[in-house]
Amino acid sequence: MDRPPPNVVEASVSTAPAGSPMQATPDYGSAGPTPDFKIGEAGNAGDGRTISVKSIRGPLVAIAAGGLLAALWVNVGSARGTRGHLSPALSSANRVMLPPRMDRGELDRLKPQKQAESLLELAVGNPEAAPVDQISTHVDSWRGNLRWNPQLAALTTAALNSNNLRVRESGIEVQLAAYGLGKTPSNVDSLVDDAASSDHARKVWALWALGAMANRGVESERVIQVLTGHLKDADEDSRRWAVEALALTGTTSTVEILLETLHDDPSPLVRERAACSLAASGMLSHEQRLAAVPVLLHYTDDPSLDAQTHAWAFQALGDITRQRLPNDSSAWRSWYENNHPGN
């Protein structure tokens, strides 16, 4: 059975003039690193062991047609760095209202593929009453039984772009099930080995999958150590995907790591992805993102940073705090002191 590549963010353009907003795509966009290999040894689908991941050549673009697209993307919004670029057809006024959950009997009559698609559509269309409990209850039975198609790709993309963290978690769960990756330490072992591969496609796919596994609580501390080690890799693309994966883990310890990367990495692309990961991308909670604000304030006029990195720090501050202040360090410090006395 063919498996999907990670449905992760497409690299954004890092050559924007100083002072422009981050060119961030929605958190997890339409294309990502594509595995042209098999992960681990072939196993028994659905039993938690590693399932082979067959080759899919070229990036798989998550697409949806007409009304489905409108229904899915209405929640990919202003806090995601899109800055009001959604078309009127995708506005909240056109949201397709869906019931909060499916009747258990109706759900049990559906095949795994339709169960996954139906529940994800409900989660994306009604995130405040998302049926995440139904997804978590059924996801293990879906492993090895899902077919990656444009609809599932679009649904998982929309879920991973949701403003609701629980919906994002559901997107991760469904993607891991679609990959056939059981949430086990042995699968982390295989992914760690693949992340050290000289095959670049294998490597970056494994980095992203490690972040997804850590988010679901599988060997999280070990995975963060491995991903942090890859921030020292010589090639820019590996460091970029290590950043994406660290953001996916959703752990507080990654805030400092991402801040250091924003400050120190020589690549504008990697620095931008670190800024986006702190601001809106990935799985950090709002409270975790707020912890980055004092350091980001310092970065806005740090003389060791270039003008573009200053601009990214301002953009991250705006996304985190939901304040729209000018790119002026004094204005931001004044606002912070007035709203966070004693910090």
Secondary structure by P-SEA (a helix, b strand, c coil): cccccccccccccccccccccccccccccccccccccccccccccccccbbbbccccccccccccaaaaaaccccccccccccccccccccccccccccccccaaaaaaccaaaaaaaaaaaaaacccccaaaaaaaccccccccccccaaaaaaaaaaaacccaaaaaaaaaaaaaaacccccaaaaaaaaaaaaccaaaaaaaaaaaaaaaaaaccaaaaaaaaaaaacccccaaaaaaaaaaaaaaccccaaaaaaaaacccccaaaaaaaaaaacccccccaaaaaaaaaaaaaacccccccaaaaaaaaaaaaaaacccccccaaaaaaaaaaacccc
